[in-house]
Amino acid sequence: MLDVLLEARDRNLYTAITDCGAGGLSSAVGEMAAELGAKVYLERVPLKYSGLSYMEIWISESQERMVLAVPPDNSEELIKLFEKENVEATVIGEFTDTKMLQLYYKDNLVCELEMAFLHSGLPSIPKKAVFVQTKHREPRFSCPKDLTKTLLALLSRYDICSKEWVIRQYDHEVQGGSVLKPLTGVCNDGPSDASIVKPLLDSQRGLIVSCGINFRYGFIDPYWMAASCIDEALRQIIAVGGSLEEVALLDNFCWGNPDKPDRLGSLVRATLGCYDFAKAFGAPFISGKDSLNNEFNVRGKSVSIPGTLLISALAVMPDVRKAVSMYAKNPTDLIYVVGLTKEELGGSHYYDLVGYTGNGVPKVDARRSKAIFNALSRASARGIIRAMHDCSDGGLGVALAEMAFSGGLGMDIFLAEVPYQASDNSNQAAKRNDFILFSESNSRFIVEVERKSQGEFEAQLKGLPFGLIGCVAKGRDFRVFGVCGEVCINTNIAELKDAWQKPLRW
């Protein structure tokens, strides 16, 4: 359907288009005709099931349907175009100048409403929203000398581990247009940051699809959860070679009962984060959905799901041949971290692993983030990035491990070279190996660069935080040296990959 819609658009056969989402035709036609009016003949609507009443036809949410506004002179040509591609298209009515919605079923007028009433007739319902900043117990524990078991445990967490058994059940090869798949690497089982598809197989233009989610940050502050989700979705666009030039966002809120002031307060706080950072990044929200009232009675107590926000990002990629994958490519290549690592472990997987939530939720400096994103986009366009992976759940440690085992190559990493801001940055002892490795600060990337491109790559990042932290190894050993030069992780990529795959091994 997408191909024929794009062709019809290029031939200027329709003037407006919308999808049939929530509310089906009622929303699609009702919104398109809001300033005009419309007549719809419901018996003309193609049905997937027989026996539907006219009300069910009007509000059914059957998928894969679009509503188009087509000039009468273009109608015949458009229908022939759809028929050629075996796509069903039917004229179900017309727009009018009456500012009325009129629905007919077998010559009977079954609905007649003023558009003004339809869109503005329901009075707004005032609700009370209260947000109180939660203070959690701040962890107090010393840094373990050996962090190998910690990294393995993080890789095995359900939010981090391989989801291959799910991914393989779905078709991500529709028409052979997949450029970068959900799984990548030398064995096609490593985690891609985003997916890239070519909607038109004879064009090099592509579409990047990514997402960002972390409900744990909402335990501390839903505002910064929203900011982090937007940052994550956008940096995954950058990680595969995309840019912010043509990018858009979608939201998906899953929340508790909005009639309760605390639930609504946290929801409002999250939407404020969406508003502020969509504007800051210049990335508009083009659609979204919500699932509210996810609340249940457990032994007489009302329990809500954690307020959860999924942000999806879409971006146009002018040339898919410049796509970048995340897995390590070549021994002796240089490994950089780009972006500033802070002591931001509130809501992190590391804190959760040791039984804490904390308060230092990751925040977003949109100005610096945009500068980093744009610099890396320029470097990708110049072809000087071999591999790139965003740092999210589990921080640097998890990102580096995923790059290594996906590429079948080891790494030697030196934490002393990571740009880091501790809570007491004047004290070198405050720079803890575990915090550097597992902080989930936003706007950070691991980048693999050929040695011959070192100068050119660093020139692209002038004035921004980055560090040359190691290199891809010839063998399969994965070693991390702490801020004082001591070995704090010593393992091999087979052990890392096994820890990542075994929880949901298919």
Secondary structure, 3 states (H helix, E strand, C coil): CHHHHHHHHHCCCCCEEEECCCCCHHHHHHHHCCCCCEEEEHHHCCCCCCCCCHHHHHHCCCCCCEEEECCHHHHHHHHHHHHHCCCCCCCCEEECCCCEEEEEECCEEEEEEEHHHHHHCCCCCCCCCCCCCCCCCCCCCCCCCCCHHHHHHHHCCCCCCCCHHHHCCCCCCHHHCEEECCEECCCCCEECCCEEECCCCCCCCEEEEEEEECHHHHHCCHHHHHHHHHHHHHHHHHHCCCCCCCEEEEEEEECCCCCCHHHHHHHHHHHHHHHHHHHHHCCCEEEEEEECCCEEEECCEEEECCCEEEEEEEEEECCHHHCCCCCCCCCCCEEEEECCEECCCCCCHHHHHCCCCCCCCCCCCHHHHHHHHHHHHHHHHCCCCCEEEECCCCHHHHHHHHHHHHHCCCEEEEHHHCCEECCCCCCHHHCCHHHHHHCCCCCCEEEEECHHHHHHHHHHCCCCCEEEEEEECCCCEEEEECCCCCEEEEEEHHHHHHHHHHHHCC
